[in-house]
Amino acid sequence: MAIKRVGSQTVKLLNPPAIVSAASIVGPKEGQGPLSNYFDKVLEDDLFGEDSWEKAESKMLKEAVRMAVSRQDLMLPDIDYMLGGDLLNQLMSSSFAARDLQIPFLGLYGACSTMAESLSLSAMLVDGGFADRCIATTSSHFSTAERQFRFPLELGNQRPLTSQWTVTGAGAALVANDDGGPFITYITTGKVIDYGIIDANNMGAAMAPAAADTIGRHFDDTGMLPEDYDLIITGDLGRYGRDIASDLLKTKGYEVVKNFTDCGIEIFNPKKQDTHAGGSGCGCSAVVFCGYLFKLLREHRLNKIMLISTGALFSPTSAQQGESIPSIAHAVTIESKKKN
Amino acid sequence: MPKKNQSTQNKKYQEYVEKTSPKPTYMKNCTWAFFVGGLICTFGQFVHNQIESRMNLTHLEATNITTLIMVFLGALLTGLGLYDLIGKRAGAGSIVPITGFANSIVSPAMEFKREGFIFGVAARMFSLAGPVLVYGITSSVIVGLIYYVIGR
């Protein structure tokens, strides 16, 4: 009997692991956005001194991990596992970073849901007594994602209003057994949900049902209500996806309006930055959590949040073969204080 | 019949998304496309007229040279990083003229330079323009054959 399971998809961590440090690195465009002061490092050049964007993305992830580890006066060999992923084929950014970091590495692909996925698994490893310290990390880069999923950068095409802007950034969070919070208390792992959306320029609509399903399931499993949270924040649904998710949750009987937002909405200023529906990518929820939310939790300006990273599990091949976009969302509850 | 229920649920959801998604600003986009596209074509005509009258060439020879110049300009503006800025506003206005064709070849060539000159630049160069060439050339051959058989 799994004593830590609650309901059908949720885990309640009995010894809630702490997020002891977090680090975030973002590109120049994110550095001009509304959250710019919260990021640990803003790059002046999105090549980060490398000769390709892929290498730059890998370096961002590597530096974010190093920064998070060194903040705790630890060394890289003190870390038991590194859990991470990115959007590129064969997890190029994370694997190449792990090659240099030499931490036992578990590569994850959950598209843009990877931040919550890596936090979930890190917390389970620590709570289960399999590790003392795990680093959860993800990255994305506008230019690497565009060339893999869309068009060359210099192509003169128009972006629809529902399209989103891939965040250039990497975040890393160090999960360990510690008395200083914030603490990961609940984990709800999502199922793959597909409502048949085909338009890759409307990822918000493709992912909203997955987000609504996981959030609804979390409330069903735990008996908590939306009011119990200071903030419920999805990964990268964007402006329209957030509204759809909110509508879908209403049909499930949960009213989430006031305390419900999206990392992709928070990170950019759509009017000034021409980002349309908002930010997206693994890096979106990573930097918003590791940069912004983590600091608010530390300062007790937020006491209980649910981070739901949302991922669209499509590939250029599946899109060309006419498949719809399957999506997933993972939820992590993070509280600034440990309850006894 | 869970499968059928699922497909009606999907259909309902897709209709709902269709209804709530923001619509493109058609009027504004069309106006931009009309003026930018018109400007590119007017400029092309101006170049053509100048070549024809000053260099003393036939109409067809001047057309060929004009095409070369317009392709060069499209490629140059792409290389300078300006064509995507024009395209963002103008849409079809800058895609349809031959400058847009140049843009669709030069932009992947630039993008994949880091994968090397053979498997990067050369192999990827026609990834967007390839279909246009394949179907453009195929249809012109078919039209030519039809003309050969019945048109004379």
Interface residues (C-beta under 8 A of the other chain):
Chain A: D51 S52 R147 F151 P152 L153 E154 L155 G156 N157 Q158 R159 P160 L161 T162 Y195 G196 I197 N202 A205 P209 Y240 D243 I244
Chain B: S7 Q9 N10 K11 Y13 Q14 Y16 V17 T20 S21 P22 K23 P24 N29 T78 G79 G81 Y83 D84 L85 I86 G87 K88 A90 G91 S94 I95 G100 N103 S104 V106 S107 P108 M110 E111 F112 R114 L128
